[in-house]
Amino acid sequence: MIDKSVKNLGYAGDLTPLQTWQLLSDDPSAVVIDVRTPEEWSYVGVPNLDNLKRGLYFVPWAFYPRMSPNPDFIEDVKREACPKSDTPLLFLCRSGVRSLHAARALTDAGFSECYNILGGFEGDADETQHRGTLNGWKVDGLAWVQK
């Protein structure tokens, strides 16, 4: 399921949203950390992991409106998600960019199983600059709710 053949990513690998759901179903230690802003959680929605009887952790990578980096990101993840260094950490953002940076940062901090969720929650922008049509959590039909 997880392709570890790609080397030099700076983190354990990339997962599609469907692969993420499967990993969460198979591995009770895996956690999803949503690194979007509180505004995105409120206005766009969040994954709903209730069917898996799993929680979701919210740790912003950056703060709106300036998108200034969260200087406490690594410590916030350690405190909020309480992971061990080998806990599978699955990072989610809008489209897979901030989550990629988060996966690299936690890998650099000594965590060995950090994954980026490709396409994120809303997915990449299409040719009309709209999200939610190409890829991502919502496009894959996975459960989500307005927070």
Secondary structure, 3 states (H helix, E strand, C coil): CCCCCCCCCCCCEEECHHHHHHHHHHCCCCEEEECCCHHHHHHHCEECCHHHCCCEEECCCEECCCCEECCCHHHHHHHHHCCCCCCCEEEECCCCCHHHHHHHHHHHCCCCCEEEECCCCCCCCCCCCCCCCCCCCCCCCCCEECC
